[in-house]
């Protein structure tokens, strides 16, 4: 499965679009409209789940540097206090 996904990730944008269009036409071949609708909605839902997860992961990853900065500030303050105590 990783091979398939790696193949998709490395495709140029236009090639990926053409392949998606071709797959779409292959999937709808001989399917009545109601089944096409079900299949399309299912694929859209899968895409929404992937996109939502990716967005949440990006947001969470963006918070990590702030947490790290806060921890560093706390460490600096603690070290300043220790230095001040040693000077006494």
N, C-alpha and C positions, 0 to 999 in steps of 0.2 A: 504494500500500500504506500509506503514511503517513496518508492520509486515513482509511482504515479503522481503523487503530490509534488515531488521534486521536479518532475518533468513539467508540470503545470506552472510551478513558480518561476521556472527559467525561460518560459516562452516569451517571445516579444509580444507586446500588447496587441498588435494587429493579428498575429497568428492565433493568439488565445481567443480573440473575438471571432475569428473565422471558424475555429474548431467548435466554439460554443454554439454558433449559429448552425453549423452542420449537425451537431449532436441534437440540438433542438428539433430540427427537421426530421432527423431519424426517429426521435422519441415520439413525435406526433403522427408519424406515418401510420395510417389505418386506424387511428384512435378517434372515436366520436368526440364531439365537442365537450360533453360533460366529463369524460375521462381525461381529456386534455386539461380541463380546468382543475380537476383534482390533482393531477400530476404537477401542473404549474404552481398551484398553491402550496403543495408539499415542498417543492424545490425552493420556493420563495421563503417558506418558513425555515428550512434548513439554513438558507443564506442569512436570514435575520438572526438566527441563533449564533452563527459564527461571527457575524458582524457585531452583535451585542457583546459577546464574550471578548472579542478583540478590543472593542472600545473600553470596556471595563478594565481589561488588563493594562491598556495604555494609560488610563487614568490612574490606576493603582501604582504602576511603575513611576509615573510622574510625581507621586507623593513621596516616594522613597528618598529622593535627595533632600526634601524638606525635613524628613525625620532624621536623616544623617546629619544635616546642618544643625538641627536642634540638639542632637546628642553631642556634637562637637562643641557647641556653645556651652553646654552644661559641663563638659569635660574641662574646657578652658577656665570657666569660673571656679571649678573645684580646684584646679591647679593653681590659680591665682591665690585662692584662700590658703592653700598649703604653703606656697611661697611666702605669703605674708606671715604665716605662723612661724616659719623657719627664721624669718628676719627678726622676730621678737626675742 
